[in-house]
Amino acid sequence: MLQCSRPGCGWQAFAPSAAAAREQYLIHLVEAHATDVDAEIPDGMVQVHVGDGEWMTVSFDEATELHELKQSTDVSTRQRERD
């Protein structure tokens, strides 16, 4: 089951397939967690928050990799805290 990774967000996908769940998730992220900014962002690029007031402009694939890396780091940290 696909769930939103944002702290405090309880959103979950309800879809007939993994592809449909991912599409729902992307729509949820934009509707619930995206912020409009007054910045020139090239087509095909997105901005990701990487720290205290710090943003990076990256491709969608790079943003996905950064998100997956953060998720795996967060899981490892939580697992170490339990041990």
C-alpha positions, -999 to 999 in steps of 0.1 A, spaced: 0 0 0 13 34 -10 13 60 18 23 96 19 58 100 34 52 135 47 53 137 85 18 139 99 1 131 66 -22 101 67 -30 99 30 -31 64 15 -36 53 -21 -67 33 -29 -61 20 -64 -65 -12 -85 -28 -13 -95 7 0 -85 7 24 -114 -27 38 -105 -15 42 -69 16 61 -80 -5 84 -101 -28 91 -72 2 97 -50 17 122 -74 -16 141 -76 -18 141 -38 17 155 -35 9 184 -58 -25 191 -43 -16 188 -6 21 196 -3 32 217 -33 39 254 -30 38 279 -58 70 300 -60 80 330 -80 111 315 -96 123 306 -131 124 268 -132 133 252 -165 108 229 -182 112 193 -170 128 204 -137 114 206 -102 126 221 -69 131 200 -38 136 212 -3 169 200 10 174 218 43 167 249 63 154 272 36 176 255 10 162 243 -24 177 225 -53 165 225 -89 167 190 -103 151 167 -129 121 146 -118 143 115 -119 169 131 -96 141 143 -72 128 107 -71 163 94 -63 167 120 -36 134 110 -21 142 73 -22 176 79 -6 159 100 22 133 73 28 160 45 31 180 67 54 150 75 76 141 38 78 177 29 88 177 56 114 144 44 129 156 8 129 188 18 148 168 37 173 147 6 181 178 -16 185 
